[in-house]
């Protein structure tokens, strides 16, 4: 993280080194981040932090339901592009290698946002449920990339496929799991041939946001698959520190 300095009174502001910032930017790639919070001020702080440090543009969703919809729409577009089913697909010569990168965790190919700031307590759908459904939808998208011919009706259009992913996420593949990553590993091993857990690194790093700093709240975030936790209110330095922590957790 680099130095830690006092910002006055009892506040402490973590300082992320320039080397660490470059590593963060490199690992995140050029994909868009997703900022999910029902507080507009928090969203602004997160967006400004990303912009100030020349990181990804942050797309805002004000609740978990809108976040899930945005996420599956991004997944659907990426899958259609990889499979050559959209108006501006990847060149045929690049598709196989890009799909392999997604499935095996190599290169710079991503199905969706590479970074998600997820508020835990929101109306309509909380951050815990939204994160679990994102994992479930992501798993479903991987299955389609492995065997697209089995999903021809679902792939009829981007909107149809996005709806399929959203409904599949609602089916609760991970809702009863006490360890999302362990469950995800088991599901990847069920593929033929098995996929490596390294492909989970292509799933966005989800950072939980909450004013509740009790251990139970942190544990709930971890069980849902969040790689880091950011207590409210937060500063620019703490945001960057949480992003770096999520990279280390991978």
C-alpha positions as CSV (number, residue, x, y, z in Angstrom):
1,X,0.0,0.0,0.0
2,X,2.9,2.3,0.6
3,X,2.8,5.0,3.3
4,X,0.0,5.7,5.8
5,X,-0.4,9.3,6.9
6,X,-2.6,11.2,9.3
7,X,-5.1,13.6,7.7
8,X,-5.8,15.4,11.0
9,X,-7.9,14.6,14.1
10,X,-8.3,10.8,14.3
11,X,-8.7,10.1,10.6
12,X,-6.1,8.0,8.9
13,X,-5.8,8.0,5.1
14,X,-4.1,5.1,3.4
15,X,-1.7,6.1,0.6
16,X,-1.4,3.8,-2.4
17,X,1.9,4.0,-4.1
18,X,2.2,4.9,-7.8
19,X,3.5,1.4,-8.5
20,X,0.5,-0.2,-6.9
21,X,-1.8,2.2,-8.9
22,X,-0.2,1.1,-12.1
23,X,-0.6,-2.6,-11.2
24,X,-4.3,-1.9,-10.3
25,X,-4.9,-0.2,-13.7
26,X,-3.2,-3.0,-15.6
27,X,-5.1,-5.8,-13.8
28,X,-8.5,-4.1,-14.3
29,X,-8.1,-3.6,-18.0
30,X,-10.2,-1.2,-20.0
31,X,-13.7,-2.6,-19.1
32,X,-16.2,-0.5,-17.3
33,X,-16.7,-0.5,-13.5
34,X,-20.1,-0.8,-11.9
35,X,-20.9,1.5,-8.9
36,X,-23.9,0.3,-7.0
37,X,-25.2,2.5,-4.1
38,X,-28.6,4.2,-3.4
39,X,-26.7,7.3,-2.1
40,X,-25.7,9.7,-4.9
41,X,-22.9,11.2,-2.8
42,X,-21.2,7.9,-2.3
43,X,-21.6,7.2,-6.1
44,X,-20.0,10.5,-6.8
45,X,-17.0,9.9,-4.5
46,X,-16.4,6.5,-6.1
47,X,-16.7,7.8,-9.7
48,X,-14.3,10.7,-8.9
49,X,-11.8,8.3,-7.3
50,X,-11.8,6.2,-10.5
51,X,-11.5,9.2,-12.7
52,X,-8.8,11.0,-10.6
53,X,-6.6,7.9,-10.7
54,X,-7.1,7.3,-14.4
55,X,-9.0,4.1,-13.8
56,X,-12.2,2.8,-15.4
57,X,-15.3,4.8,-16.0
58,X,-17.9,3.9,-13.3
59,X,-21.5,3.2,-14.5
60,X,-24.0,3.8,-11.7
61,X,-26.9,1.6,-10.5
62,X,-29.0,2.8,-7.6
63,X,-30.1,-0.6,-6.3
64,X,-29.2,-4.3,-6.6
65,X,-31.9,-5.0,-9.2
66,X,-30.7,-2.4,-11.6
67,X,-27.1,-3.5,-11.0
68,X,-28.0,-7.1,-11.9
69,X,-29.8,-6.0,-15.0
70,X,-26.8,-3.9,-16.1
71,X,-24.4,-6.8,-15.3
72,X,-26.3,-9.4,-17.3
73,X,-26.8,-7.0,-20.2
74,X,-23.0,-6.6,-20.3
75,X,-22.6,-10.3,-20.2
76,X,-25.1,-10.9,-23.0
77,X,-23.4,-8.3,-25.2
78,X,-19.9,-9.8,-24.6
79,X,-21.1,-13.4,-25.3
80,X,-22.8,-12.3,-28.5
81,X,-19.7,-10.5,-29.6
82,X,-17.5,-13.5,-28.8
83,X,-19.7,-15.9,-30.7
84,X,-20.1,-13.6,-33.7
85,X,-23.8,-13.0,-33.2
86,X,-23.9,-9.2,-32.9
87,X,-23.7,-6.5,-35.6
88,X,-20.1,-5.7,-34.7
89,X,-18.6,-9.1,-33.6
90,X,-14.9,-9.9,-33.0
91,X,-13.1,-11.0,-36.2
92,X,-13.5,-14.7,-36.7
93,X,-9.7,-15.2,-36.3
94,X,-9.7,-13.7,-32.8
95,X,-12.8,-15.3,-31.4
96,X,-11.4,-18.7,-30.4
97,X,-8.5,-17.2,-28.5
98,X,-10.7,-14.6,-26.8
99,X,-13.1,-17.3,-25.7
100,X,-10.2,-19.4,-24.4
101,X,-8.9,-16.3,-22.5
102,X,-12.3,-15.9,-20.8
103,X,-12.7,-19.6,-19.9
104,X,-9.2,-20.1,-18.7
105,X,-8.4,-16.7,-17.2
106,X,-5.7,-15.6,-19.6
107,X,-5.2,-12.4,-21.6
108,X,-7.4,-9.3,-21.3
109,X,-10.8,-10.8,-22.3
110,X,-13.7,-10.1,-19.9
111,X,-17.4,-10.9,-20.1
112,X,-18.4,-7.9,-18.0
113,X,-17.2,-5.2,-15.6
114,X,-14.0,-6.0,-13.9
115,X,-14.7,-4.0,-10.7
116,X,-18.0,-3.6,-8.8
117,X,-18.6,-1.4,-5.7
118,X,-21.6,-3.0,-4.1
119,X,-23.7,-1.4,-1.3
120,X,-24.9,-4.1,1.0
121,X,-28.2,-2.5,2.1
122,X,-30.4,-1.2,-0.7
123,X,-34.1,-1.2,-1.6
124,X,-35.6,-3.8,-4.1
125,X,-32.5,-6.1,-3.9
126,X,-29.7,-5.9,-1.4
127,X,-26.0,-6.2,-2.3
128,X,-25.6,-9.7,-1.0
129,X,-28.4,-11.2,-3.2
130,X,-27.2,-9.1,-6.2
131,X,-23.7,-10.4,-5.9
132,X,-24.8,-14.0,-5.6
133,X,-27.0,-13.7,-8.6
134,X,-24.2,-12.1,-10.6
135,X,-22.0,-15.1,-9.8
136,X,-24.8,-17.4,-10.9
137,X,-25.4,-15.5,-14.1
138,X,-21.6,-15.4,-14.9
139,X,-21.5,-19.2,-14.4
140,X,-24.4,-19.6,-16.9
141,X,-22.6,-17.4,-19.4
142,X,-19.5,-19.6,-19.2
143,X,-21.6,-22.7,-19.9
144,X,-23.0,-21.0,-23.0
145,X,-19.5,-20.2,-24.2
146,X,-18.4,-23.8,-23.7
147,X,-21.4,-25.2,-25.7
148,X,-23.3,-22.5,-27.6
149,X,-25.2,-24.9,-29.8
150,X,-27.1,-26.1,-26.7
151,X,-28.5,-22.6,-26.2
152,X,-29.5,-21.4,-29.6
153,X,-33.0,-20.3,-28.5
154,X,-31.6,-18.3,-25.6
155,X,-29.0,-16.7,-27.9
156,X,-31.7,-15.5,-30.3
157,X,-31.0,-11.9,-29.3
158,X,-29.1,-9.9,-26.7
159,X,-32.2,-9.0,-24.8
160,X,-33.5,-12.6,-24.8
161,X,-30.1,-13.9,-23.5
162,X,-29.9,-11.2,-20.9
163,X,-33.4,-12.2,-19.6
164,X,-32.3,-15.8,-19.5
165,X,-29.2,-14.9,-17.5
166,X,-31.2,-12.8,-15.1
167,X,-33.8,-15.5,-14.5
168,X,-31.0,-18.1,-14.2
169,X,-29.4,-16.0,-11.5
170,X,-32.7,-15.9,-9.7
171,X,-32.8,-19.7,-9.6
172,X,-30.3,-19.5,-6.7
173,X,-27.3,-21.5,-7.8
174,X,-25.3,-19.9,-5.0
175,X,-27.9,-18.8,-2.6
176,X,-27.4,-21.7,-0.1
177,X,-23.7,-21.9,-0.5
178,X,-21.6,-21.1,2.5
179,X,-18.5,-20.7,0.3
180,X,-19.1,-19.2,-3.1
181,X,-15.6,-19.7,-4.4
182,X,-15.5,-23.4,-3.3
183,X,-18.9,-24.0,-4.9
184,X,-17.7,-22.2,-8.0
185,X,-14.6,-24.4,-8.2
186,X,-16.8,-27.5,-8.0
187,X,-19.1,-26.2,-10.8
188,X,-16.1,-25.4,-13.0
189,X,-14.7,-29.0,-12.5
190,X,-18.0,-30.3,-13.8
191,X,-17.3,-29.0,-17.3
192,X,-15.9,-31.4,-19.9
193,X,-13.0,-30.8,-20.1
194,X,-12.9,-29.2,-16.6
195,X,-12.2,-25.4,-16.4
196,X,-9.6,-24.0,-14.1
197,X,-10.5,-21.9,-11.1
198,X,-8.3,-19.2,-12.6
199,X,-11.3,-18.2,-14.7
200,X,-12.9,-16.8,-11.6
201,X,-10.3,-14.0,-11.9
202,X,-12.2,-12.8,-14.9
203,X,-15.3,-12.3,-12.7
204,X,-15.4,-8.7,-11.4
205,X,-13.8,-7.9,-8.1
206,X,-16.8,-7.1,-5.9
207,X,-16.1,-4.6,-3.0
208,X,-18.8,-4.5,-0.3
209,X,-19.9,-1.0,1.0
210,X,-21.6,-0.7,4.4
211,X,-21.8,1.5,7.5
212,X,-22.2,-1.8,9.4
213,X,-18.7,-2.8,10.3
214,X,-19.6,-5.7,12.6
215,X,-17.9,-9.1,11.9
216,X,-21.3,-10.7,10.9
217,X,-21.7,-8.1,8.1
218,X,-18.2,-8.6,6.8
219,X,-18.6,-12.4,6.9
220,X,-21.8,-12.2,4.9
221,X,-20.1,-10.1,2.2
222,X,-17.2,-12.7,2.1
223,X,-19.7,-15.6,1.8
224,X,-21.4,-13.9,-1.1
225,X,-18.1,-13.7,-3.0
226,X,-17.0,-10.1,-2.2
227,X,-13.2,-9.8,-2.1
228,X,-12.9,-6.7,0.0
229,X,-15.0,-4.5,2.3
230,X,-15.2,-0.7,2.5
231,X,-16.8,0.9,5.6
232,X,-18.8,4.1,5.2
233,X,-18.1,6.9,5.1
234,X,-15.1,6.4,2.9
235,X,-12.4,8.6,1.4
236,X,-10.5,8.4,-1.9
237,X,-7.5,6.7,-0.2
238,X,-9.7,4.1,1.4
239,X,-11.4,3.3,-1.9
240,X,-8.0,2.7,-3.6
241,X,-6.8,0.6,-0.6
242,X,-9.9,-1.6,-0.9
243,X,-9.4,-2.0,-4.7
244,X,-5.8,-3.1,-4.1
245,X,-6.9,-5.5,-1.3
246,X,-9.4,-7.1,-3.8
247,X,-6.6,-7.6,-6.2
248,X,-4.4,-9.3,-3.6
249,X,-7.4,-11.5,-2.5
250,X,-7.5,-13.0,-6.0
